[in-house]
Amino acid sequence: MAEELGEFNDQSYKDKQRELAVEQVAFEYGQKKEEEKAPELKRKQSIKEKVISWGILVLAFLFVLYLGYRLLF
């Protein structure tokens, strides 16, 4: 009985170690995928920032033109 219990504990321990190893590999794989996506994400963010800044500049320019028009006429 004690031998069976010991074997069960050993098997349970091995199963738990296997689960932890699988989780570790999955975590590392997920981190690797995120690192691969990072440059693309940064590029998209920089494009978005450029579009927003140019949009603000265009709106400011149009507002200045409108004010100039109102002052002249």
Helices and strands as residue ranges (DSSP letters): H 2-72
